[in-house]
């Protein structure tokens, strides 16, 4: 029985890996369940057994990213020092962005694919709002909101710096994000004087 369960999980993971590869190569909309089955060398019914729709596949692909980000936001809530919490959030965000870019790119929460599907859009928006408030408090300024939304959509930067290794990409993005957030903080300081 354990062997059957292990084989089922292996097949499910193969569906996800194949779908991820095809979504990246051809786009979500241009990939069908039949194409996923063909690439795996199985029937469409086999893919359908594990995932009834492409949206179910997308949700499963996003699940680890959402779980990791949720855990890191939980960690941030326990950090009382504001600067330390901001740095934690920046490094967390960059780590998630790099992992997501390398595994489920080019999809992001701004992607029309994610925006079209209410459950996915709502979940990603809730995480984004939670991050914004953890970083800047309950009443962020316009500059702080702009800084947060700017650093939360790093897809264009990732695509232009695709030649960098993960560590160098992370370091570059962390420096960029720290600078943007620091500048937003300066704008707040200037406006409250």
Secondary structure, DSSP 8 states (H G I E B T S, - for coil): -HHHHHHHHHHHHHHHHHHHHHHHHH-TTT--HHHHHHHHTS-HHHHHHH-SSHHHHHHHHHHHHHHHHHHHHHHHHT--SHHHHHHHHHHHHHHHHHHHHHHHTT--TTSHHHHHSHHHHHHHHHHHHHHHHHHH-TT--HHHHHHHHHHT--HHHHHHTTTS-HHHHHHHHHHHHHHHHHHHHHHHHHHT-
